[in-house]
Amino acid sequence: MKELTLYPADLAAMSTPQLAALPISDFVAAERNVDEAVAYLKNLRAKLDAAKLQRYGEQARAALRASGRDFGTAHIRDGALHIKYELPKRVTWNQIILKEMAERIVAAGDKVEDYIDIKLSVSETRYSNWPQALQQQFAAARTVEEGKPVITLTLDGGAA
């Protein structure tokens, strides 16, 4: 049977039950076409974002600095076009130094939680390798929920 060519626009017009009812070869081809379209659009988005940054980035950063800020939002104009430039602040903390600071806070008799947000976690690999007795001790603190399922299609003899 000849493979039907379904482009993203064709697929968008179909209902979920219609997509689910496609013959296998068409279903696999549809997935491949959508994957290719996503990759194409992702590349196009990156290129357009780079062009916007090249065209307006320096002027927008200058406007941000002129307002006395290194991060945040600045507004500039290019004729009738209004450009909103957002430069978020991304902060990371050195975990080793924070641990040392937490130890000093405790040694001084203060509560760590007054200064540092604490989130404890256990890697699932580590937990799985523990003896059963240790796993049972931690069981009350552990919640397991479903993640988003992923289904990969492969035709006999090769990838979809």
ZATI-957125 format. One record per residue: residue number from 1; residue in three letters; x, y negated, z of N, C-alpha, C in turn. Coordinates in steps of 0.05 Angstrom, whole numbers. Each point is the difference from the previous one (the first is absolute). Example, Ala and Ser with C-alpha at 12.3 -4.5 7.8 and 13.67 -1.06 7.14 Angstrom:
BEGIN
1, Ala, 264, 114, 156, -18, -24, 0, 18, -24, 0
2, Ser, -7, -21, -14, 16, -24, 1, -15, -22, 14
//
This chain:
BEGIN
1, Met, 17, 24, 0, -17, -24, 0, 18, -25, 0
2, Lys, -8, -20, -16, 16, -24, -2, -4, -17, 25
3, Glu, 23, -12, 9, -1, -17, 24, -13, -27, -7
4, Leu, -19, -8, 16, -13, -26, -3, 18, -22, 11
5, Thr, 2, -22, -15, 17, -22, 10, -18, -19, 16
6, Leu, 4, 0, 26, -16, -18, 17, 19, -21, 11
7, Tyr, -5, -24, -7, 15, -23, 9, -12, -11, 26
8, Pro, 15, -15, 15, -10, -11, 25, -27, -14, -2
9, Ala, -5, -14, -22, -25, -14, -4, -23, 21, -3
10, Asp, 6, 22, -14, -20, 21, -3, -6, 13, 27
11, Leu, 21, 5, 15, -4, 12, 26, -15, -18, 20
12, Ala, 5, -26, -2, -13, -19, 18, -30, 0, -5
13, Ala, -9, 6, -24, -28, 0, -7, -14, 26, 9
14, Met, 16, 20, 8, -12, 25, 8, -5, 1, 30
15, Ser, -20, 14, 7, -6, 4, 29, 19, 21, 11
16, Thr, 2, 2, 26, 16, 20, 13, -9, 28, -8
17, Pro, -27, 6, 1, -8, 27, -9, 7, 6, -29
18, Gln, -1, -21, -17, 8, 5, -28, 29, 7, -2
19, Leu, 17, -15, 15, 28, 6, 0, 6, 28, 10
20, Ala, -14, 8, 22, 4, 26, 12, -9, 22, -19
21, Ala, -18, -5, -18, -10, 20, -19, 16, 3, -25
22, Leu, 20, -17, -4, 17, 2, -24, 13, 27, -3
23, Pro, 4, 10, -24, 15, 24, -4, 29, -4, 11
24, Ile, 12, 21, 9, 26, -1, 14, 20, -16, -16
25, Ser, 3, 6, -26, 21, -14, -16, -6, -30, -1
26, Asp, -25, -8, -2, -7, -28, -1, 4, -13, 28
27, Phe, -6, 15, 21, 3, -10, 27, 30, -6, 5
28, Val, 17, 19, -7, 29, -3, 3, 10, -23, -17
29, Ala, -9, -2, -25, 8, -22, -17, -9, -27, 11
30, Ala, -24, -1, 11, -10, -25, 12, 18, -8, 23
31, Glu, 8, 19, 17, 18, -7, 22, 27, -10, -10
32, Arg, 11, 13, -20, 25, -9, -11, -2, -28, -12
33, Asn, -22, -6, -14, -4, -26, -12, -3, -22, 22
34, Val, -13, 6, 22, -3, -19, 21, 27, -4, 14
35, Asp, 15, 21, 4, 27, -3, 12, 17, -18, -17
36, Glu, -1, 4, -26, 16, -16, -18, -9, -29, 0
37, Ala, -26, -4, 2, -11, -28, 1, 8, -14, 26
38, Val, -1, 15, 22, 8, -11, 26, 30, -8, -1
39, Ala, 17, 18, -10, 28, -6, -2, 5, -25, -18
40, Tyr, -14, -1, -22, 3, -23, -19, -9, -26, 14
41, Leu, -23, 1, 14, -10, -24, 13, 18, -8, 24
42, Lys, 11, 19, 14, 18, -6, 22, 25, -14, -10
43, Asn, 11, 9, -23, 23, -12, -12, -7, -29, -10
44, Leu, -24, -2, -12, -9, -26, -10, -4, -20, 23
45, Arg, -11, 10, 23, -4, -17, 23, 27, -10, 11
46, Ala, 19, 18, 2, 27, -8, 10, 12, -21, -18
47, Lys, -3, 3, -27, 12, -19, -19, -14, -27, 3
48, Leu, -27, 0, 2, -14, -25, 2, 6, -14, 27
49, Asp, 2, 15, 22, 8, -11, 26, 27, -13, -2
50, Ala, 19, 13, -13, 27, -11, -4, -1, -25, -16
51, Ala, -17, -1, -20, -2, -24, -17, -12, -23, 16
52, Lys, -20, 5, 17, -11, -21, 17, 21, -10, 19
53, Leu, 16, 18, 12, 21, -9, 18, 21, -16, -14
54, Gln, 7, 8, -24, 20, -15, -16, -11, -28, -7
55, Arg, -26, -1, -7, -12, -25, -9, -5, -20, 23
56, Tyr, -10, 11, 23, -9, -17, 22, 15, 4, 27
57, Gly, 16, 20, 2, 12, 7, 25, 17, -22, 13
58, Glu, 18, -11, -15, 18, -20, 12, -15, -25, 8
59, Gln, -18, -9, -16, -16, -23, 6, -18, 5, 25
60, Ala, -11, 24, 2, -17, 7, 23, 17, 2, 25
61, Arg, 24, 12, -2, 18, 2, 24, 8, -28, 9
62, Ala, 5, -17, -19, 8, -28, 7, -23, -14, 15
63, Ala, -25, 5, -9, -23, -12, 13, -3, 12, 29
64, Leu, 6, 25, 3, -2, 13, 26, 22, -12, 19
65, Arg, 24, -2, -10, 22, -12, 16, -6, -29, 6
66, Ala, -12, -15, -19, -6, -28, 4, -21, -3, 23
67, Ser, -15, 20, 5, -20, -1, 21, 13, 8, 27
68, Gly, 26, 6, -1, 14, 7, 25, -3, 30, 8
69, Arg, -8, 16, -19, -4, 29, 6, 17, 17, -19
70, Asp, 8, 23, 11, 14, 20, -17, -19, 21, -11
71, Phe, -23, 4, 14, -19, 20, -7, -28, -12, 1
72, Gly, -19, 12, -14, -27, -9, 1, -11, -5, -28
73, Thr, -18, -20, -1, -14, -5, -26, 6, -29, -9
74, Ala, 5, -3, -25, 4, -26, -13, -18, -1, -24
75, His, -9, -24, -7, -17, -4, -23, 14, -20, -19
76, Ile, 2, 8, -25, 11, -18, -20, -19, -1, -24
77, Arg, 6, -18, -18, -17, -3, -24, 17, 0, -25
78, Asp, -11, 10, -21, 12, -1, -27, -23, -9, -18
79, Gly, -3, -26, -3, -22, -11, -15, -26, 7, 14
80, Ala, -18, 13, -14, -26, 7, 12, 1, 26, 17
81, Leu, 23, 13, -1, 3, 25, 14, 9, -4, 29
82, His, -14, 12, 18, 7, -1, 29, 14, 27, 6
83, Ile, 24, -2, 12, 15, 24, 7, 2, 2, 30
84, Lys, -9, 22, 11, 3, 5, 28, 23, 19, 3
85, Tyr, 21, -8, 15, 24, 16, 4, 0, 9, 29
86, Glu, 1, 26, 4, 1, 11, 27, 26, 16, 4
87, Leu, 15, -8, 20, 25, 14, 7, -3, 10, 28
88, Pro, -7, 26, 3, -4, 11, 27, 27, 4, 15
89, Lys, -2, 0, 25, 23, 5, 17, -1, 30, 7
90, Arg, 22, 14, -6, 2, 28, 6, 21, 4, 21
91, Val, -8, 7, 24, 19, 3, 22, 4, 29, 7
92, Thr, 25, 8, 3, 7, 27, 10, 17, -3, 25
93, Trp, -2, 19, 17, 15, 0, 25, 19, 23, 2
94, Asn, 24, -4, 8, 20, 21, 4, -8, 17, 23
95, Gln, -7, 25, -5, -11, 18, 20, 20, 6, 23
96, Ile, 25, 2, -7, 21, 6, 20, 2, -23, 20
97, Ile, 1, -24, -11, 2, -24, 18, -25, -3, 17
98, Leu, -24, 5, -13, -25, -2, 16, -1, 20, 22
99, Lys, 10, 24, -5, 1, 21, 21, 17, -10, 23
100, Glu, 23, -11, -6, 18, -10, 21, -13, -23, 15
101, Met, -15, -17, -14, -14, -22, 13, -22, 11, 18
102, Ala, -14, 20, -9, -21, 12, 17, 12, 12, 25
103, Glu, 23, 13, -2, 13, 11, 23, 8, -22, 20
104, Arg, 9, -22, -10, 7, -23, 18, -25, -11, 13
105, Ile, -21, -2, -14, -25, -10, 11, -10, 17, 23
106, Val, 1, 27, -4, -8, 19, 21, 19, -2, 23
107, Ala, 26, -2, -5, 20, -2, 22, -4, -25, 16
108, Ala, -11, -21, -12, -5, -26, 14, -26, 2, 16
109, Gly, -15, 22, -3, -24, 3, 15, -25, -10, -14
110, Asp, 3, -9, -25, -24, -10, -15, -12, 22, -17
111, Lys, -25, -5, -9, -14, 19, -17, 8, -5, -30
112, Val, 9, 20, -13, 8, -2, -28, -23, -10, -17
113, Glu, -24, 9, 6, -24, -7, -16, -5, -30, 0
114, Asp, 11, -15, 20, -4, -29, 0, 17, -14, -21
115, Tyr, 20, 14, -11, 18, -12, -19, 1, 14, -27
116, Ile, -4, 26, 0, 4, 16, -25, -25, 17, -4
117, Asp, -10, 1, -25, -21, 18, -7, 13, 28, -4
118, Ile, -12, 19, 13, 11, 27, -1, -19, 19, -13
119, Lys, 10, 14, -20, -16, 20, -14, 17, 25, 0
120, Leu, -8, 20, 14, 15, 25, 1, -12, 20, -21
121, Ser, 17, 15, -12, -9, 20, -18, 19, 24, 0
122, Val, -10, 22, -10, 16, 25, -2, -2, 9, -29
123, Ser, 23, 6, -12, -1, 9, -28, -14, 28, 0
124, Glu, -16, 4, -20, -15, 25, -2, 20, 24, -4
125, Thr, 22, -4, -14, 20, 21, -3, 11, 8, 27
126, Arg, 7, -20, 16, 11, 6, 26, -20, 15, 17
127, Tyr, -25, -11, 0, -22, 13, 16, -4, 29, -8
128, Ser, 0, 5, -26, -5, 27, -10, 22, 20, 9
129, Asn, 24, -11, 4, 23, 18, 8, 3, 3, 30
130, Trp, -17, -13, 15, 1, 3, 29, -11, 27, 9
131, Pro, 9, 9, 23, -13, 25, 11, -30, -6, 7
132, Gln, -16, 20, -1, -28, -2, 4, -7, -15, 27
133, Ala, 15, 6, 21, -5, -12, 26, 4, -30, -1
134, Leu, 20, -10, -14, 4, -28, -3, -21, -13, -17
135, Gln, -8, 13, -22, -22, -10, -17, -25, -3, 16
136, Gln, -6, 19, 18, -25, -2, 17, 1, -24, 18
137, Gln, 23, -7, 10, 3, -23, 18, -7, -26, -15
138, Phe, 7, -1, -26, -5, -24, -16, -27, 0, -14
139, Ala, -14, 22, 0, -24, 3, -16, -21, -21, 5
140, Ala, -4, -8, 25, -20, -20, 6, 6, -27, -12
141, Ala, 25, -6, -6, 8, -26, -11, -1, 1, -31
142, Arg, -5, 22, -12, 2, 4, -29, -28, 2, -12
143, Thr, -4, -16, -21, -25, 1, -16, 8, 6, -28
144, Val, -14, 18, -12, 5, 7, -28, -25, -7, -16
145, Glu, 4, -16, -21, -22, -9, -17, 7, 7, -29
146, Glu, -20, 1, -17, 5, 6, -28, 11, -25, -14
147, Gly, 19, 5, -18, 10, -22, -17, -16, 2, -26
148, Lys, 8, -17, -19, -13, 0, -26, 9, 24, -16
149, Pro, -18, 17, -10, 9, 23, -15, 12, -8, -27
150, Val, 19, 16, -9, 12, -4, -26, -3, 25, -16
151, Ile, -10, -2, -24, -4, 23, -18, 17, -5, -24
152, Thr, 18, 19, -6, 18, -2, -23, -9, 22, -20
153, Leu, -4, -9, -25, -9, 19, -21, 24, 9, -16
154, Thr, 1, 26, -5, 22, 12, -16, -13, 21, -18
155, Leu, 4, -3, -26, -9, 20, -19, 20, 23, 0
156, Asp, -9, 24, -5, 18, 23, -2, 21, -6, -22
157, Gly, 25, 4, 8, 21, -5, -19, 13, -27, 2
158, Gly, -10, -17, 18, 13, -26, 2, -17, -19, 16
159, Ala, 12, -24, 4, -14, -20, 15, -23, -12, -16
160, Ala, -19, -11, 15, -23, -12, -13, 7, -24, -15
//
